[in-house]
Amino acid sequence: MADLAARGWAAWNVEYRRLGWRSGGGWPATFEDVAAAIDTLGRLVDIDPADTVIAITFPPYASTVLRAARWAKHQKASLIALTDSPVSPVGQIADIGLPIRVSGIGPHNTMVATMAVTNALLNQLYLRNQDQAIERYATITSLMDQWDLGVLKSDND
């Protein structure tokens, strides 16, 4: 999500570490995750009818994602839902619902299909705004290099 926001797209991901010694959750980590999401809440204020919001949530369904989706609909933005079922809370209010199977062979959900669908949607956004996207990406890449934010630099193809 940080990459999307850095590219100028409104991006808000409300994810937090669950309780348990393997997840790193509990105090203060879980609180910090939720606080970080709340800090970005101001981005939702700027949603307008020209925007398309992509809401991603799976069981047990994040109430914050549902609230953000309802706000987007209230602001007359288009809503695309990536969720497990058209009858999920977000699926019911979406303009377009893309049901995605997330059950894996282990005890945790797999996000592989979700990432593939998200990648396809973002590629379409890129193609619609190609000139602007290339310019923004070049600026962001330059800043990331200047600020030493990555191990690989843009000149290390």
KOLDRENZA-335617 format. One line per 4 residues: for each residue x, y, z of N, C-alpha, C. Coordinates in Angstrom, 2 decimals. Layout:
X,Y,Z,X,Y,Z,X,Y,Z  ...
***
This chain:
0.80,-1.20,0.00,0.00,0.00,0.00,0.85,1.27,0.00  1.99,1.23,0.70,2.85,2.41,0.73,3.31,2.75,-0.68  3.55,1.73,-1.51,3.98,1.97,-2.87,2.88,2.68,-3.66  1.63,2.27,-3.48,0.52,2.93,-4.16,0.40,4.38,-3.72
0.48,4.61,-2.43,0.39,5.98,-1.92,1.53,6.83,-2.44  2.73,6.26,-2.51,3.88,7.00,-3.02,3.71,7.36,-4.48  2.92,6.57,-5.20,2.69,6.84,-6.62,1.52,7.81,-6.83  0.94,8.29,-5.76,-0.12,9.27,-5.87,-1.52,8.70,-5.80
-1.65,7.40,-5.60,-2.97,6.79,-5.49,-3.38,6.80,-4.03  -4.62,7.10,-3.79,-5.11,7.02,-2.41,-5.12,5.55,-2.00  -4.42,5.24,-0.95,-4.31,3.84,-0.52,-4.44,3.79,1.00  -5.28,2.90,1.47,-5.48,2.77,2.91,-5.64,1.31,3.23
-4.72,0.78,3.99,-4.74,-0.62,4.35,-4.86,-0.73,5.86  -5.95,-1.27,6.31,-6.14,-1.45,7.75,-5.87,-2.91,8.06  -4.66,-3.17,8.38,-4.23,-4.52,8.76,-3.48,-4.39,10.07  -3.62,-5.36,10.90,-2.94,-5.29,12.19,-2.50,-6.68,12.61
-1.46,-6.70,13.40,-0.96,-7.98,13.91,-1.92,-8.51,14.96  -2.25,-9.77,14.82,-3.16,-10.41,15.77,-2.39,-10.77,17.04  -3.12,-11.09,18.06,-2.50,-11.53,19.30,-1.84,-12.88,19.11  -0.79,-13.10,19.84,-0.11,-14.39,19.76,1.38,-14.20,19.60
2.12,-15.10,20.13,3.58,-14.94,20.13,4.18,-15.05,18.74  3.54,-15.76,17.81,4.09,-15.90,16.46,3.82,-14.68,15.58  2.78,-13.96,15.88,2.40,-12.84,15.02,3.06,-11.54,15.42  3.63,-11.49,16.62,4.23,-10.23,17.07,3.18,-9.23,17.54
1.94,-9.68,17.67,0.86,-8.78,18.08,0.84,-8.56,19.57  -0.18,-7.91,20.03,-0.28,-7.55,21.43,0.17,-6.11,21.63  0.31,-5.73,22.87,0.70,-4.36,23.19,2.20,-4.22,23.02  2.71,-3.18,22.38,1.99,-2.10,21.72,1.82,-2.30,20.22
2.32,-3.41,19.66,2.37,-3.58,18.21,0.99,-3.47,17.54  -0.01,-4.19,18.06,-1.33,-4.14,17.45,-1.90,-2.72,17.52  -1.73,-2.07,18.66,-2.19,-0.69,18.81,-1.51,0.22,17.79  -0.21,0.06,17.60,0.54,0.90,16.65,0.04,0.69,15.23
-0.29,-0.55,14.87,-0.82,-0.83,13.53,-2.14,-0.11,13.30  -3.03,-0.21,14.25,-4.33,0.45,14.12,-4.17,1.97,14.13  -3.30,2.48,14.98,-3.05,3.93,15.03,-2.50,4.44,13.69  -1.62,3.66,13.07,-1.07,4.06,11.77,-2.18,4.14,10.72
-3.14,3.21,10.79,-4.26,3.24,9.85,-5.14,4.46,10.09  -5.37,4.77,11.33,-6.19,5.93,11.66,-5.51,7.22,11.22  -4.19,7.27,11.32,-3.45,8.45,10.88,-3.68,8.76,9.41  -3.95,7.74,8.61,-4.17,7.95,7.18,-5.64,8.17,6.83
-6.49,8.18,7.81,-7.93,8.35,7.59,-8.26,9.62,6.80  -7.45,10.65,6.95,-7.70,11.90,6.24,-7.75,11.75,4.73  -7.12,10.73,4.20,-7.17,10.51,2.75,-8.58,10.22,2.27  -9.38,9.64,3.13,-10.76,9.30,2.74,-11.62,10.54,2.53
-11.26,11.61,3.17,-12.04,12.85,3.05,-12.08,13.35,1.61  -11.00,13.10,0.88,-10.89,13.62,-0.48,-11.55,12.76,-1.55  -12.14,11.64,-1.16,-12.80,10.79,-2.15,-13.98,11.55,-2.76  -14.08,11.47,-4.09,-15.19,12.13,-4.77,-15.73,11.23,-5.89
-16.77,11.66,-6.60,-17.39,10.80,-7.61,-16.46,10.37,-8.75  -15.36,11.04,-8.94,-14.41,10.66,-10.00,-13.51,9.51,-9.58  -13.55,9.14,-8.30,-12.66,8.11,-7.77,-13.25,6.72,-7.85  -12.35,5.76,-7.90,-12.72,4.36,-7.76,-11.97,3.82,-6.56
-12.69,3.22,-5.64,-12.11,2.66,-4.43,-12.12,1.15,-4.56  -10.99,0.53,-4.23,-10.90,-0.92,-4.22,-10.87,-1.35,-2.75  -11.89,-2.06,-2.33,-11.98,-2.54,-0.94,-11.64,-4.03,-0.92  -10.67,-4.39,-0.10,-10.22,-5.78,0.00,-10.45,-6.26,1.42
-11.29,-7.27,1.57,-11.53,-7.84,2.90,-12.04,-9.27,2.77  -11.64,-10.08,3.71,-12.02,-11.49,3.75,-12.44,-11.83,5.16  -13.11,-12.99,5.33,-13.55,-13.36,6.68,-12.39,-13.28,7.67  -12.64,-12.72,8.82,-13.91,-12.34,9.43,-14.39,-10.94,9.01
-13.82,-10.34,7.98,-14.19,-9.04,7.43,-13.84,-7.91,8.40  -13.02,-7.00,7.89,-12.57,-5.85,8.69,-13.66,-4.79,8.71  -14.11,-4.43,9.89,-15.16,-3.41,10.01,-14.68,-2.07,9.48  -13.39,-1.80,9.60,-12.87,-0.52,9.10,-12.92,-0.47,7.57
-12.71,-1.60,6.90,-12.82,-1.62,5.44,-14.27,-1.38,5.04  -15.21,-1.97,5.75,-16.62,-1.75,5.45,-16.99,-0.28,5.66  -16.50,0.31,6.72,-16.79,1.74,6.96,-16.21,2.61,5.84  -14.98,2.32,5.43,-14.36,3.09,4.34,-15.14,2.90,3.04
-15.60,1.67,2.78,-16.39,1.40,1.58,-17.72,2.15,1.62  -18.36,2.16,2.76,-19.63,2.91,2.90,-19.40,4.41,2.68  -18.29,4.91,3.20,-17.96,6.34,3.01,-17.76,6.62,1.52  -17.04,5.74,0.83,-16.80,5.93,-0.60,-18.13,5.97,-1.36
-19.04,5.06,-1.02,-20.35,5.06,-1.67,-21.12,6.34,-1.34  -21.02,6.79,-0.10,-21.67,8.04,0.32,-21.13,9.22,-0.50  -19.86,9.16,-0.84,-19.22,10.23,-1.62,-19.44,10.03,-3.12  -20.21,9.01,-3.49,-20.57,8.69,-4.87,-19.40,8.17,-5.70
-18.37,7.65,-5.04,-17.26,7.02,-5.75,-17.68,5.63,-6.20  -17.02,5.12,-7.21,-17.23,3.73,-7.63,-16.52,2.82,-6.64  -17.10,1.65,-6.39,-16.53,0.72,-5.42,-16.35,-0.65,-6.05  -15.10,-1.13,-6.03,-14.77,-2.48,-6.46,-14.44,-3.27,-5.21
-15.07,-4.42,-5.03,-14.81,-5.25,-3.85,-14.06,-6.50,-4.26  -12.93,-6.73,-3.60,-12.22,-8.00,-3.71,-12.48,-8.71,-2.40  -13.32,-9.72,-2.47,-13.75,-10.42,-1.26,-14.14,-11.85,-1.63  -14.48,-12.64,-0.67,-14.74,-14.05,-0.92,-16.12,-14.34,-1.50
-17.05,-13.39,-1.38,-18.42,-13.68,-1.79,-19.17,-12.40,-2.11  -20.06,-12.43,-3.10,-20.87,-11.25,-3.38,-21.81,-10.89,-2.24  -22.05,-11.82,-1.31,-22.91,-11.51,-0.18,-22.12,-11.13,1.06  -20.81,-10.94,0.91,-20.03,-10.43,2.04,-20.47,-9.00,2.31
-20.18,-8.45,3.47,-20.63,-7.08,3.77,-20.20,-6.05,2.72  -18.97,-6.12,2.23,-18.51,-5.17,1.22,-19.05,-5.56,-0.16  -19.13,-6.86,-0.43,-19.65,-7.32,-1.71,-21.06,-6.85,-1.98  -21.86,-6.73,-0.93,-23.25,-6.31,-1.08,-23.41,-4.87,-1.52
-22.45,-4.01,-1.22,-22.60,-2.59,-1.56,-21.73,-2.18,-2.74  -20.92,-3.10,-3.26,-19.98,-2.77,-4.33,-20.69,-2.60,-5.68  -20.12,-1.75,-6.51,-20.58,-1.62,-7.89,-20.10,-2.83,-8.69  -18.91,-3.27,-8.39,-18.34,-4.44,-9.03,-17.75,-5.32,-7.93
-18.16,-6.57,-7.90,-17.61,-7.50,-6.92,-16.79,-8.57,-7.63  -15.58,-8.76,-7.16,-14.71,-9.79,-7.72,-14.46,-10.84,-6.64  -15.24,-11.92,-6.65,-15.05,-12.95,-5.62,-13.72,-13.67,-5.82  -12.99,-13.81,-4.73,-11.67,-14.44,-4.78,-11.61,-15.52,-3.70
-11.15,-16.66,-4.09,-10.97,-17.76,-3.13,-9.64,-17.57,-2.42  -9.68,-17.56,-1.10,-8.46,-17.33,-0.33,-8.08,-18.50,0.57  -8.90,-19.53,0.58,-8.57,-20.66,1.45,-7.36,-21.40,0.87  -6.43,-21.69,1.76,-5.23,-22.39,1.35,-5.20,-23.79,1.93
-4.09,-24.47,1.73,-3.98,-25.83,2.24,-3.59,-25.84,3.72  -3.13,-24.72,4.22,-2.73,-24.62,5.61,-3.78,-23.91,6.44  -3.43,-23.54,7.65,-4.39,-22.90,8.55,-4.64,-21.42,8.23  -3.85,-20.85,7.33,-3.99,-19.43,7.02,-4.49,-19.23,5.59
-5.17,-18.11,5.38,-5.61,-17.77,4.03,-4.40,-17.47,3.16  -4.55,-17.66,1.85,-3.51,-17.30,0.90,-3.98,-16.07,0.13  -3.09,-15.12,-0.06,-3.43,-13.89,-0.76,-2.89,-13.86,-2.19  -2.45,-15.01,-2.70,-1.86,-15.05,-4.04,-2.86,-14.58,-5.09
-4.06,-15.12,-5.09,-5.06,-14.71,-6.08,-5.44,-13.24,-5.91  -5.53,-12.79,-4.67,-5.87,-11.39,-4.40,-4.80,-10.47,-4.98  -3.54,-10.83,-4.79,-2.45,-10.01,-5.32,-2.47,-10.00,-6.85  -2.79,-11.12,-7.48,-2.85,-11.20,-8.94,-3.96,-10.30,-9.49
-5.13,-10.35,-8.87,-6.24,-9.51,-9.31,-5.91,-8.03,-9.08  -5.34,-7.71,-7.93,-4.95,-6.33,-7.64,-3.94,-5.85,-8.66  -2.97,-6.68,-8.98,-1.96,-6.31,-9.97,-2.61,-6.02,-11.33  -3.57,-6.84,-11.74,-4.25,-6.62,-13.01,-5.02,-5.30,-13.01
-5.71,-5.01,-11.91,-6.44,-3.75,-11.81,-5.49,-2.55,-11.86  -4.39,-2.64,-11.14,-3.42,-1.53,-11.13,-2.77,-1.34,-12.49  -2.53,-2.42,-13.22,-1.98,-2.29,-14.56,-2.95,-1.55,-15.48  -4.24,-1.81,-15.32,-5.23,-1.08,-16.12,-5.24,0.41,-15.76
-5.14,0.72,-14.47,-5.06,2.12,-14.07,-3.83,2.79,-14.67  -2.73,2.07,-14.65,-1.49,2.58,-15.23,-1.69,2.88,-16.72  -2.30,1.94,-17.45,-2.48,2.13,-18.89,-3.39,3.31,-19.20  -4.37,3.56,-18.35,-5.27,4.70,-18.56,-4.57,6.03,-18.31
-3.57,6.03,-17.45,-2.88,7.26,-17.06,-1.37,7.12,-17.28  -1.00,6.53,-18.40,0.38,6.12,-18.63,1.38,7.27,-18.52  1.14,8.38,-19.19,2.11,9.47,-19.15,2.29,10.01,-17.74  1.19,10.26,-17.05,1.26,10.75,-15.67,1.91,9.71,-14.77
1.58,8.45,-14.96,2.13,7.39,-14.11,3.64,7.27,-14.29  4.12,7.34,-15.52,5.57,7.24,-15.78,6.30,8.41,-15.13  5.74,9.60,-15.26,6.36,10.79,-14.66,6.41,10.67,-13.13  5.31,10.28,-12.53,5.27,10.14,-11.08,6.22,9.04,-10.60
6.25,7.94,-11.33,7.12,6.83,-10.94,8.59,7.26,-11.01  8.96,8.01,-12.04,10.34,8.48,-12.17,10.71,9.40,-11.00  9.79,10.27,-10.62,10.04,11.18,-9.49,10.18,10.40,-8.20  9.29,9.46,-7.98,9.33,8.66,-6.74,10.60,7.81,-6.69
10.95,7.20,-7.82,12.17,6.39,-7.87,13.39,7.24,-7.55  13.44,8.44,-8.10,14.55,9.34,-7.82,14.63,9.70,-6.34  13.48,10.00,-5.75,13.47,10.33,-4.31,13.89,9.12,-3.47  13.42,7.94,-3.85,13.80,6.75,-3.09,15.31,6.52,-3.16
15.90,6.78,-4.33,17.35,6.66,-4.46,18.07,7.71,-3.61  17.59,8.95,-3.68,18.21,10.04,-2.92,18.12,9.80,-1.43  17.01,9.27,-0.99,16.80,9.06,0.44,17.29,7.69,0.91  17.90,6.93,0.00,18.48,5.64,0.31,17.45,4.69,0.95
16.29,4.59,0.30,15.20,3.78,0.84,15.22,2.32,0.39  16.06,1.99,-0.55,16.09,0.61,-1.03,17.50,0.10,-1.18  17.64,-1.20,-1.15,18.95,-1.82,-1.34,19.37,-1.67,-2.80  18.42,-1.94,-3.71,18.71,-1.78,-5.14,18.35,-0.37,-5.57
19.23,0.23,-6.34,18.98,1.58,-6.86,18.48,1.48,-8.29  17.87,2.53,-8.78,17.29,2.51,-10.11,18.33,2.30,-11.21  19.59,2.61,-10.95,20.64,2.41,-11.95,21.24,1.01,-11.88  20.70,0.15,-10.99,21.17,-1.23,-10.85,20.24,-2.21,-11.55
19.80,-1.89,-12.74,18.85,-2.77,-13.43,19.34,-4.17,-13.38
***
